[in-house]
Amino acid sequence: NGKFYNNTTTNYQGNVVRWWNCSIGTRKAVEIYNNICFNSRKYSAFEVAPQPYMYSLKGFLPTSLVKVYNNTVGRMNTDKDPYPGRLLDTYNSNTAIEFYNNVGFELDGNSLINKQGNTTAIDKGGNVYKKRMVEAVGTDLTSKVKTAGAK
């Protein structure tokens, strides 16, 4: 559990964060916010899912909540790997995910979330998808959308 925030990652391969959300003892929240992710060769920017073996660990609890907000993500999965490149991949996270005020552009598909498994992604609004980079961000990759994206 914890926070991942205020990062800029460009020209990379794979997820920026694979969050195996778990709490030991007391359930806590996870936050992923104010990040800029651009030009990944494979996968989505963020992934949220504990690994299946973790459920058998003594004291394992899924986190109480995952919040994904104010992120700017574009041009994912340029290698066209079979897994789609989106802003967020969700698998069996066994917790609610609040998803709001994110900006995505030039993603692999027109959706911000690649939802798989039993995860409940709660769209709290303000998420924006633009087909073209020039509509979404400036040359420094900061969001052109005043109400969403990384600040």
N, C-alpha and C positions, 0 to 999 in steps of 0.2 A: 504494500500500500504506500501511497505517497503522491507526489506531484511531478509532472514533466511539463516544463513551461519555458517560454522565452528563448527558444532555439531556432536556428536557421540551418537547414540541411539541404544541400544541392548536389546533383550529379552523383548519386549513390546507387547501391543495389540492395533491395530488400526493404523490410519495414524499418522505419526509424525507431519505433518502439514496439516490441512484442510484450505486452503487459499480461503477465500471468497473475491476474488479480486474485490475491488471497490475503486473508488476515489470520493471524495466529492469536487465539485468545479472545480478542475483542474485535468485532467487525468495524472496519474503518472505510472511509471513502478514498477514491482515486480521482485525480484530476489531470487532464491533458488539455493545456490551453496556451494560447498566444504563441503558436509555433508556425513557422513557414517551412514547408517541405516541397521541393521542386525537382523534377526530372529524375525519377527513380527508374532503373532498368527493370525491376521486378516488384510485384506486389503493391499493396496499399501503404499509405503513410503509417497508419497505426493499426495494431491488432490487439484485441482484448479477449483473453480466454485463458483460464487456468488449464494446465495440461491434465489429461485424464488420470494419470497416476497420483496427482496431488489430492484427489478426493479421498484416498485411503490413508493419507498421512494423519497421525494423531494430532488433534487440535486444529485441523484445517477448517477454515470457514471462508466462503467467498466474501469479497468486500461488500460493504453495505450499499454502495452506490458508485457508479463510474460517471464522471462528468467530462464531456468532450465539447469544448467551446472556444470560440474566437481563434480558430486555426485557419490558415490559408494553405491550400494544397493543390498542386497542379502538375500535369504531365507525368502521370504514373504509368508503370508497366510498359515502357517504350519497347522492350523486347517482345512484347505480346505473349508472355508466358500464359499458360492456360488459366492461371488464377487472375481474376480481374484486379486492376489497380484503381482503388478508390481512396477516399479520405480515411475510411474506417472499415476494418474487417471485424465482424463479431462472430464468435463461435459460442459454445455452451458456457457462457460466463456466469450463469446462475445468479445474476444480479441485474437490476435495472440500469440502463445507460441513458443519461440525459444528454441530448445532442442538440446544440443550438449555436446560432451566430457564426457558423463556419462558412468559408468560401472555397469552392472547388472549381477547377477549370481544366479543360483538356484531359479529362479522366478517361479511363478505359471503360466506356459506358457512360450513360448520362445520370448515374446515381451516385450519391455521396457515400452510401453505406452498402457493403457486401454482407448481408445478414445470412448467417448460417446457424443452425442449431436452435436452442430454446431461449435465446436472448431476447429481451424486450428492450428495443431502442425507442425511447420516448422523444419524439421530435417536439422540442419546446419552441420551435419557430426561429425565424431569422436566418435560416440556412439558404445559401445562394449558390446556384450552379451556372457557370458561364461556359459556353462552348470554346471561346477563344481567349487566350492569355491577355491580349490587349484590352479586353473588356473587364477583366478581373483585377489585374495588378499593374503597378507601374514598373519601370525598369529596375527598381530596387526590390521588387517582389512584394511590396506592401500593398495591402488591399485598397482597391478603388471604391469598394462598398463601405460607405461610412458607418453602417450599423453592424457590420460583420467582418470576420477575418482577423488576422493578427494585427495588433496595434504597434 
